[in-house]
Amino acid sequence: MSLNGALNAAVSGLRAQSTAVAAVSENIANASTTAYKTRQVSFQSLVTGAGSRAGGAVVYETSQDMRAQGQIQATDNSTNISINGNGFFVVSDQVDNQPSAYTYTRNGSFSTDAQGYLINSEGYYLLGQATDDLGNVISTSSNDLNSLVPVDVNSISGTAQATAEVRFDMNLPADAAIGDTFSNSIEIFDALGVSHQISITWAKTAANSWTATFTDPIQTGTATTSGVIDTDPATAGAQKTINVTFNGNGSVATFTPAVPSFDITGFTTGANNSSVALDWGTVGGTDGLTQFSSNTTNPGLEIYLIDQDGVRFGQLSEINIDEKGLVTASFENGVRLPVYQIPIATFPNPNGLKHVEGTVYDENEAAGNYNLRLPGQGNAGNIISSALEQSTTDTSEEFNKMIVAQQAYSSAAQVVSTVSEMFTDLIGAVR
C-alpha cells in the first residue's frame, strides 16, 4: 500500500469515527427526550485494490431501532399517553393538513393548547376518530386516514342529559280508606338540562286499586307550567292518569297502560320533547310499587327511593384518555362521554420509516403500508394512560461507544501524522 493509500484509509477512518462520535453525542443529548430511539451507526469496509488503492471504512448507514421499547414512566397529566408495543400515534403539524401530510410519533406528551387542541411537546396535533356517546367510531372506514381529525377539546361544550327513566321504590298504604288521596312530586330534566317538577296524586279508588294523576310540569323555581304531559299517547287528547292494581299479597297486579310512562311536549324552554319511562316494578313483584299496611298511625306514602337519570347542564371539567384509547370528557354535572377514539398505526417494517424531525416519522416504501388498529389489537401495542415512554438511550453504553470511537479516531489521526512525517522524509531525501 502506498503512502497515499495509507493516508486515504486513515482519513476515511477519521470521517467514519467522527460520525460515530456525532451519533453518540446525539444519543446522550436525548437521554431524557420522550420516546427517543437510540441512533446506531453501521460501518462498511472499503475493498482494498491493487497499487495505491487502499481500503478503509465508510459509514454504511445510521439507523434507529423503532421496535426498541423505552421504559414507561407515570405522570400526573391525564392526557399523557404512551404505547407499550410497536405502534405509533398519528399526528399532524397543521390542524388543516390532508391525510397525505400526516406523520407518526411515539411522543405522547399531549396537553391542551390555547385553541383547545391536544398537542405534544414537539408541536404536533393528536389525531383521532370521532365517536358516538357509547364510544363507537362514527366513521365507517376506521382503517382509513380520512377518518382522522384533530382532537379538539373546545368542540366539546357543556352537556345535559334529559330524563329517560324515573324509578320508584314506594309503598301505597293498604290501610287507607277508599277515596283517600296522597301526593308526592318528582324532578325531571329536559334535553337542555332545565329542571322541572311534576306532582303526582295517588287516589285509592277501590280495594287494591289506585289511580295516579299527573300534573303538567312546572319549571323549577317558577310557578309557570312548562309543558304538556300525556300518560297515554295512544289515546286521543292529553291523558294524565295511570291505574295500578295490587294482588292480595301486596305485589303489583296490573298497570293501565301496561307500560307506565309519559311524554312531555311543548317545553317552554325550547327543549326537545321527552319520553320518560316509569320503573314502578314488575307485575307480580314487590320491586317497585307495593301495597302494604302503613307503619304510621295516619296512613301515608312511604317513599324509599325516587331516582331519575337526567342531569342538569354542566360545563366541561376534564379530559381523560384511557387504556382503550378513548378520549372521555367529564362534565361538572357528573356526566362522562367518550368523544374520540385514538387509533394506533402499525407498519410491517417500522425501522424503514423516514425521519422527519425529533421523534416524528413519515411513511415510505421501506416501511410498508400503514394499518390503523385499536389499542391492544394485533401488534399495535397497548396504550398506557397518564404515562410517557422514556428514551431508549443507555448512557453507560454510549460512553463505552464514545471511548471506542475516540480511540479509533486517535489511532487514525496518528496514522495521518506518521504518513505526514514519512512524506516529509521522502521530500527531504529527494532534495
C-alpha positions as CSV (number, residue, x, y, z in Angstrom):
1,M,0.0,0.0,0.0
2,S,1.4,3.4,-0.9
3,L,1.6,6.4,1.4
4,N,-1.4,7.9,-0.5
5,G,-3.3,4.7,0.2
6,A,-2.4,4.8,3.9
7,L,-3.4,8.4,4.1
8,N,-6.7,7.8,2.4
9,A,-7.5,4.9,4.6
10,A,-6.7,6.9,7.7
11,V,-8.8,9.9,6.5
12,S,-11.8,7.6,5.8
13,G,-11.4,6.3,9.4
14,L,-11.4,9.8,10.7
15,R,-14.6,10.6,8.9
16,A,-16.3,7.3,10.0
17,Q,-15.4,7.8,13.6
18,S,-16.5,11.4,13.5
19,T,-19.9,10.2,12.5
20,A,-19.9,7.6,15.3
21,V,-19.0,10.3,17.9
22,A,-21.7,12.6,16.5
23,A,-24.3,9.7,16.9
24,V,-23.1,9.1,20.5
25,S,-23.4,12.9,21.2
26,E,-26.9,12.9,19.8
27,N,-27.9,9.9,21.9
28,I,-26.5,11.3,25.1
29,A,-28.2,14.7,24.4
30,N,-31.5,12.9,24.1
31,A,-31.2,10.6,27.1
32,S,-34.2,12.4,28.6
33,T,-36.2,13.1,25.4
34,T,-39.6,11.5,25.4
35,A,-39.8,8.4,23.1
36,Y,-36.4,9.0,21.6
37,K,-34.9,5.9,19.9
38,T,-31.1,5.5,20.1
39,R,-29.3,6.1,16.9
40,Q,-26.9,3.4,15.7
41,V,-24.0,3.8,13.2
42,S,-23.0,0.9,10.9
43,F,-19.7,0.8,9.1
44,Q,-18.6,-0.8,5.8
45,S,-15.1,-1.7,4.8
46,L,-13.7,-0.4,1.5
47,V,-12.3,-3.1,-0.7
48,T,-8.5,-3.0,-1.0
49,G,-7.4,-2.6,-4.6
50,A,-4.0,-3.1,-6.3
51,G,-1.3,-0.5,-6.3
52,S,-2.1,2.7,-4.4
53,R,-5.8,1.9,-3.9
54,A,-6.3,1.4,-0.2
55,G,-9.0,0.1,2.0
56,G,-10.7,2.0,4.8
57,A,-14.1,2.4,6.3
58,V,-17.2,4.4,5.4
59,V,-20.5,4.8,7.2
60,Y,-22.9,2.3,5.8
61,E,-26.0,3.7,7.5
62,T,-27.3,5.4,10.6
63,S,-30.5,4.0,11.9
64,Q,-32.8,3.9,14.9
65,D,-34.4,0.7,16.3
66,M,-38.0,1.7,16.3
67,R,-39.0,-1.6,17.9
68,A,-37.0,-0.9,21.0
69,Q,-39.3,-0.2,23.9
70,G,-38.4,2.6,26.3
71,Q,-39.4,2.4,29.9
72,I,-42.9,3.7,30.8
73,Q,-42.9,6.5,33.4
74,A,-46.1,7.6,35.1
75,T,-47.1,11.3,35.1
76,D,-49.9,13.3,36.7
77,N,-51.3,14.5,33.3
78,S,-54.5,12.8,32.3
79,T,-53.8,13.4,28.6
80,N,-50.2,12.0,28.6
81,I,-50.2,8.6,26.9
82,S,-47.6,6.0,25.9
83,I,-47.5,2.9,23.7
84,N,-46.2,-0.4,25.1
85,G,-45.7,-2.1,21.8
86,N,-44.8,-1.4,18.2
87,G,-47.3,1.2,17.1
88,F,-47.4,5.0,16.6
89,F,-49.7,7.9,17.2
90,V,-50.9,9.6,14.1
91,V,-50.1,13.4,14.3
92,S,-50.1,16.5,12.1
93,D,-48.1,19.7,12.3
94,Q,-51.1,21.7,11.0
95,V,-54.8,21.3,12.1
96,D,-56.0,21.5,8.4
97,N,-53.5,19.1,6.9
98,Q,-54.7,16.5,4.4
99,P,-54.0,12.8,5.2
100,S,-51.0,12.8,2.8
101,A,-49.3,15.1,5.3
102,Y,-50.0,13.1,8.4
103,T,-47.0,11.8,10.3
104,Y,-46.2,9.4,13.1
105,T,-44.7,9.6,16.6
106,R,-44.5,7.8,19.9
107,N,-44.2,11.0,21.8
108,G,-47.5,11.1,23.8
109,S,-46.8,14.2,25.8
110,F,-50.1,15.7,24.8
111,S,-51.8,18.6,26.5
112,T,-54.4,21.2,25.6
113,D,-53.1,24.3,23.7
114,A,-54.7,27.8,23.7
115,Q,-57.1,26.8,20.8
116,G,-58.2,23.6,22.6
117,Y,-56.3,21.0,20.6
118,L,-54.3,18.2,22.1
119,I,-50.7,18.9,21.1
120,N,-47.4,17.3,22.2
121,S,-44.1,18.8,23.2
122,E,-42.9,18.9,19.6
123,G,-45.9,20.9,18.4
124,Y,-47.8,18.1,16.7
125,Y,-51.5,17.7,16.9
126,L,-53.0,14.4,18.0
127,L,-55.4,12.8,15.5
128,G,-58.4,10.7,16.5
129,Q,-61.7,9.4,15.3
130,A,-65.0,10.9,16.4
131,T,-67.2,8.6,18.4
132,D,-70.9,8.4,19.5
133,D,-71.9,8.6,23.1
134,L,-71.2,4.9,23.5
135,G,-67.6,5.2,22.3
136,N,-68.3,3.6,18.9
137,V,-66.3,5.2,16.0
138,I,-68.7,7.1,13.8
139,S,-66.7,6.7,10.5
140,T,-67.4,3.5,8.5
141,S,-63.8,3.5,7.3
142,S,-62.0,3.2,10.6
143,N,-58.8,1.9,8.9
144,D,-58.6,5.0,6.7
145,L,-56.6,8.1,7.5
146,N,-59.5,10.1,6.2
147,S,-61.4,9.1,9.3
148,L,-59.0,11.1,11.5
149,V,-59.5,14.6,12.8
150,P,-57.5,16.7,15.3
151,V,-58.7,16.1,18.8
152,D,-60.4,19.4,19.6
153,V,-61.4,19.9,23.3
154,N,-63.1,23.3,22.5
155,S,-65.6,21.5,20.3
156,I,-66.8,19.7,23.4
157,S,-69.2,22.1,25.0
158,G,-71.1,21.7,28.2
159,T,-73.7,18.9,28.2
160,A,-77.1,18.0,29.8
161,Q,-79.0,14.7,29.8
162,A,-82.7,14.5,29.5
163,T,-84.5,12.3,32.0
164,A,-85.3,9.0,30.3
165,E,-86.4,6.9,33.3
166,V,-87.7,7.6,36.8
167,R,-87.5,4.7,39.3
168,F,-89.9,4.4,42.2
169,D,-89.5,2.3,45.4
170,M,-92.6,3.3,47.3
171,N,-95.4,1.8,49.4
172,L,-99.1,2.8,49.0
173,P,-100.9,2.3,52.3
174,A,-103.2,-0.7,52.2
175,D,-104.9,0.6,55.3
176,A,-106.0,3.8,53.5
177,A,-109.8,4.3,53.0
178,I,-111.3,4.3,49.6
179,G,-111.3,7.9,48.4
180,D,-108.1,8.9,50.3
181,T,-105.5,10.8,48.3
182,F,-101.8,11.3,48.8
183,S,-99.3,13.4,46.9
184,N,-95.6,13.4,46.0
185,S,-93.5,15.1,43.3
186,I,-90.7,14.1,41.1
187,E,-87.9,16.1,39.4
188,I,-87.1,15.6,35.7
189,F,-84.7,17.4,33.4
190,D,-85.3,18.3,29.8
191,A,-82.8,18.0,26.9
192,L,-81.4,21.4,27.8
193,G,-80.7,20.4,31.4
194,V,-83.5,22.6,32.8
195,S,-85.2,21.2,35.9
196,H,-89.0,20.6,36.1
197,Q,-91.3,19.5,38.9
198,I,-94.2,17.1,38.3
199,S,-96.8,16.4,41.0
200,I,-98.5,13.0,41.3
201,T,-101.7,12.5,43.2
202,W,-102.4,8.9,44.3
203,A,-106.1,8.2,44.9
204,K,-107.4,4.9,46.3
205,T,-110.4,4.1,44.1
206,A,-111.2,0.6,45.4
207,A,-109.7,-2.2,47.4
208,N,-106.3,-2.9,45.8
209,S,-106.9,-0.2,43.1
210,W,-105.2,3.2,42.8
211,T,-105.1,5.9,40.2
212,A,-102.0,8.2,39.8
213,T,-102.9,11.6,38.3
214,F,-100.0,13.7,36.9
215,T,-99.9,17.5,36.7
216,D,-98.2,19.3,33.8
217,P,-94.6,20.0,34.6
218,I,-93.6,23.3,36.2
219,Q,-90.2,24.8,35.7
220,T,-88.2,24.6,38.9
221,G,-88.0,28.0,40.7
222,T,-91.1,29.3,38.9
223,A,-94.9,28.9,39.1
224,T,-95.1,28.6,35.3
225,T,-96.4,25.4,33.6
226,S,-93.6,24.4,31.2
227,G,-95.0,21.7,29.1
228,V,-97.9,19.3,28.5
229,I,-97.8,15.8,30.0
230,D,-99.5,12.7,28.4
231,T,-99.5,9.3,30.1
232,D,-101.2,7.6,27.1
233,P,-100.1,9.0,23.8
234,A,-102.1,6.2,22.0
235,T,-105.4,7.7,23.3
236,A,-106.7,11.0,21.8
237,G,-106.1,14.0,24.0
238,A,-103.5,14.5,26.7
239,Q,-104.1,11.8,29.3
240,K,-103.0,12.4,32.9
241,T,-103.6,9.2,34.7
242,I,-102.2,5.7,35.2
243,N,-104.1,3.0,37.1
244,V,-102.4,0.4,39.3
245,T,-104.0,-2.7,40.9
246,F,-102.4,-4.9,43.5
247,N,-102.6,-8.6,44.4
248,G,-103.7,-9.7,47.9
249,N,-100.0,-10.2,48.8
250,G,-99.1,-6.5,48.2
251,S,-97.5,-7.1,44.8
252,V,-98.4,-5.3,41.6
253,A,-101.2,-7.0,39.6
254,T,-101.7,-4.6,36.6
255,F,-100.7,-1.3,35.1
256,T,-103.0,0.6,32.8
257,P,-101.5,1.5,30.4
258,A,-99.5,-1.7,30.6
259,V,-96.2,0.1,30.4
260,P,-96.2,3.1,32.7
261,S,-94.6,6.1,31.1
262,F,-95.4,9.7,30.0
263,D,-94.5,12.1,27.2
264,I,-93.9,15.8,27.6
265,T,-94.4,18.1,24.6
266,G,-94.1,21.8,24.1
267,F,-91.4,22.6,26.6
268,T,-91.4,26.4,27.1
269,T,-87.6,26.2,27.4
270,G,-87.4,25.2,23.8
271,A,-86.1,21.7,24.6
272,N,-86.9,18.7,22.5
273,N,-90.0,16.6,23.5
274,S,-89.2,13.9,26.1
275,S,-90.4,10.4,26.7
276,V,-90.0,9.2,30.3
277,A,-90.3,5.5,31.4
278,L,-91.6,4.9,34.9
279,D,-89.9,2.0,36.6
280,W,-92.7,1.0,39.1
281,G,-91.5,-2.6,39.4
282,T,-92.6,-5.7,37.7
283,V,-96.1,-7.2,37.6
284,G,-96.3,-9.9,40.3
285,G,-93.3,-8.4,42.1
286,T,-92.6,-6.1,45.0
287,D,-89.5,-4.5,43.5
288,G,-91.1,-1.0,42.9
289,L,-94.6,-0.1,44.0
290,T,-96.1,-2.1,46.8
291,Q,-99.3,-2.0,48.8
292,F,-98.8,-2.9,52.5
293,S,-100.1,-1.6,55.7
294,S,-98.7,1.8,56.7
295,N,-96.3,2.0,59.6
296,T,-97.8,5.2,60.9
297,T,-101.0,6.0,62.8
298,N,-102.2,8.0,59.9
299,P,-101.8,6.1,56.6
300,G,-99.4,7.8,54.2
301,L,-97.0,7.2,51.4
302,E,-93.7,5.5,52.4
303,I,-91.1,6.6,49.9
304,Y,-87.9,4.6,50.0
305,L,-86.4,5.8,46.7
306,I,-87.3,8.0,43.8
307,D,-84.5,8.4,41.3
308,Q,-84.1,9.6,37.8
309,D,-81.3,9.5,35.3
310,G,-81.4,13.1,33.9
311,V,-78.8,15.7,34.8
312,R,-78.7,19.5,34.6
313,F,-76.4,21.4,32.3
314,G,-72.7,21.1,33.2
315,Q,-69.5,22.6,31.8
316,L,-66.6,20.5,30.6
317,S,-64.3,20.0,33.6
318,E,-61.7,17.4,32.5
319,I,-60.4,15.4,29.6
320,N,-59.0,11.8,30.1
321,I,-57.5,9.3,27.7
322,D,-57.9,5.7,29.0
323,E,-56.1,2.5,28.1
324,K,-58.6,1.7,25.3
325,G,-57.6,5.0,23.6
326,L,-60.9,6.6,24.3
327,V,-60.8,10.3,24.9
328,T,-63.5,10.9,27.6
329,A,-65.0,14.3,28.5
330,S,-66.0,14.7,32.1
331,F,-68.5,17.4,33.0
332,E,-69.3,19.3,36.2
333,N,-72.7,17.5,36.4
334,G,-71.1,14.1,36.6
335,V,-71.7,13.1,33.0
336,R,-68.8,11.3,31.3
337,L,-68.9,11.0,27.5
338,P,-66.5,9.3,25.1
339,V,-65.8,11.8,22.3
340,Y,-62.8,10.4,20.3
341,Q,-61.0,7.1,19.7
342,I,-57.2,7.2,19.4
343,P,-56.1,4.6,16.9
344,I,-52.5,3.1,16.7
345,A,-50.7,3.0,13.4
346,T,-48.5,0.0,12.7
347,F,-46.1,-0.8,9.8
348,P,-44.6,-4.0,8.6
349,N,-41.1,-2.5,8.9
350,P,-41.1,0.4,11.3
351,N,-37.3,0.8,11.0
352,G,-37.9,1.8,7.4
353,L,-39.9,5.0,8.4
354,K,-38.5,8.2,7.1
355,H,-37.2,10.5,9.9
356,V,-38.8,14.0,9.7
357,E,-37.6,15.7,12.8
358,G,-37.3,15.0,16.5
359,T,-39.3,11.9,17.2
360,V,-41.6,12.3,14.2
361,Y,-41.5,10.0,11.2
362,D,-43.2,9.6,7.9
363,E,-44.3,6.5,5.9
364,N,-42.4,5.3,2.8
365,E,-42.0,2.2,0.7
366,A,-39.3,0.8,3.0
367,A,-41.7,0.8,6.0
368,G,-44.6,-0.7,4.1
369,N,-48.3,0.3,4.2
370,Y,-49.8,1.6,7.4
371,N,-52.6,-0.1,9.3
372,L,-54.8,1.6,11.8
373,R,-55.7,-0.6,14.8
374,L,-57.4,-0.2,18.1
375,P,-55.1,-0.4,21.1
376,G,-54.3,-4.0,22.0
377,Q,-55.3,-5.2,18.6
378,G,-52.8,-7.4,16.7
379,N,-49.3,-6.0,17.2
380,A,-50.4,-2.4,17.8
381,G,-49.5,-2.5,21.5
382,N,-51.3,-1.2,24.5
383,I,-51.9,2.4,25.5
384,I,-50.7,3.3,29.0
385,S,-52.6,6.4,30.2
386,S,-51.1,9.1,32.3
387,A,-47.6,7.9,31.3
388,L,-44.8,8.7,28.9
389,E,-42.3,6.4,27.1
390,Q,-38.7,7.3,28.0
391,S,-35.7,7.4,25.8
392,T,-34.0,4.1,24.9
393,T,-30.6,5.7,25.3
394,D,-28.3,3.9,27.8
395,T,-25.7,6.5,28.8
396,S,-23.3,3.9,30.1
397,E,-23.3,2.1,26.8
398,E,-23.0,5.3,24.9
399,F,-19.9,6.3,27.0
400,N,-18.4,2.9,26.0
401,K,-19.1,3.6,22.4
402,M,-17.6,7.1,22.7
403,I,-14.3,5.6,24.2
404,V,-14.0,3.1,21.4
405,A,-14.7,5.8,18.7
406,Q,-12.3,8.2,20.4
407,Q,-9.5,5.5,20.4
408,A,-10.1,4.6,16.8
409,Y,-10.2,8.3,15.9
410,S,-6.9,8.9,17.7
411,S,-5.3,6.0,16.0
412,A,-6.4,7.1,12.6
413,A,-5.1,10.6,13.4
414,Q,-1.7,9.0,14.5
415,V,-1.6,7.3,11.1
416,V,-2.1,10.7,9.3
417,S,0.6,12.2,11.5
418,T,3.0,9.3,10.7
419,V,2.3,9.5,7.0
420,S,2.9,13.2,7.1
421,E,6.3,12.6,8.7
422,M,7.1,10.0,6.0
423,F,6.2,12.4,3.3
424,T,8.5,15.0,4.8
425,D,11.3,12.5,5.0
426,L,10.7,11.5,1.4
427,I,10.7,15.1,0.1
428,G,13.9,15.7,2.1
429,A,15.6,12.7,0.5
430,V,14.6,13.8,-3.0
431,R,16.2,17.2,-2.4
